[in-house]
Amino acid sequence: MFESLASKANNNAHIRRLGRGCTTTFVLQVDNEQFHLNVDRGQITSVSQGPFQMRGSSFVISAAKDTWTEFMRPIPRPGFHDIFAMSATGNAKIEGDINILLGHLAYFKAVLDLLRKV
């Protein structure tokens, strides 16, 4: 589901520029399936599919498969258009170091918006 994010984000100069100060590892979770994304100065260096035991990350965004599917629609329904809207409606959970997410919010939103591009 998220494997193509690395090439899409890394080939987008605007997104790389947004993330140039971001180096972290974060997780996108679909039901019980985890995708660990490593970011080094705005470049997604790897996407690993889990679940993994004892693997660290800065933050986790988790949601059911149906929620991610709606989020990825070209025009999602209200409440599914944004990770914070999904969290506010109880359709997603954001856990971990929220400061890293908020500090590079434009980068992470731009990366996740790539899920809507075919």
Secondary structure, 3 states (H helix, E strand, C coil): CCCCHHHHHHCCHHHHHHCCCCCEEEEEEECCEEEEEEEECCEEEEEEECCCCCCCCCEEEEECHHHHHHHCCCCCCCCCCCHHHHHHCCCEEEEECHHHHHHCHHHHHHHHHHHHCC
